[in-house]
């Protein structure tokens, strides 16, 4: 797959990036190189390969999923700038 200068300008416009006319050819080459690499990756056979999160086998640390007593409103509201009846007070933003 190869892209032209017009496509580079369109990508730049969509990304809200200012690109000077003298940079278009360089960027076209860079993007074409990236697309060529992606095409090479699509040729790799990955059937039967398990997904992994790291190159070394490891088990992710997990905390116990237990219900805790969340009824600690005083500690939570202690940092609030304004409180009323155990609720945070916030400025009205919608009429």
SVG drawing of the C-alpha trace seen along z (x, -y; Angstrom):
<svg xmlns="http://www.w3.org/2000/svg" viewBox="-32 -29 44 52">
<polyline fill="none" stroke="black" stroke-width="0.4" points="0.0,0.0 1.3,-3.4 -0.1,-6.8 0.2,-10.0 0.8,-13.7 -2.9,-14.5 -3.5,-11.7 -0.6,-13.0 -2.3,-16.4 -5.7,-14.9 -4.2,-12.9 -2.5,-16.0 -5.7,-17.9 -7.7,-15.2 -5.0,-15.1 -5.0,-18.9 -1.3,-19.0 0.2,-21.9 2.4,-20.4 4.5,-22.7 4.5,-21.8 8.2,-21.0 7.6,-18.4 4.9,-16.5 7.3,-14.3 9.3,-13.3 6.2,-12.4 4.9,-10.5 8.0,-8.3 7.7,-7.9 4.1,-6.8 4.8,-4.5 7.6,-2.9 5.2,-2.4 2.6,-0.9 5.2,1.5 6.2,2.6 2.5,3.2 2.1,5.3 5.1,7.4 3.5,8.0 0.3,9.2 2.3,12.0 3.3,13.5 1.6,16.7 0.1,16.4 -2.5,19.2 -2.2,21.0 -0.1,18.3 -1.4,17.4 -1.8,13.6 0.8,12.4 1.3,9.3 5.1,9.7 7.9,11.4 8.7,13.3 6.1,15.6 4.6,14.1 1.4,14.0 -0.2,10.7 -0.7,9.7 -4.3,9.5 -6.0,8.3 -8.8,10.1 -12.2,8.9 -13.9,8.4 -16.7,6.1 -15.5,3.5 -17.3,1.2 -17.6,-1.9 -19.7,-3.7 -17.0,-6.2 -18.6,-9.4 -16.8,-11.6 -13.4,-10.6 -14.4,-11.1 -16.1,-14.4 -13.2,-15.8 -11.4,-16.9 -14.4,-18.4 -14.5,-22.3 -18.2,-22.4 -20.6,-19.8 -24.2,-19.7 -26.1,-16.7 -23.2,-14.3 -23.1,-15.3 -20.5,-17.3 -21.7,-20.8 -20.8,-21.8 -21.6,-25.0 -24.6,-24.9 -23.6,-24.6 -26.9,-23.9 -29.9,-26.2"/>
</svg>
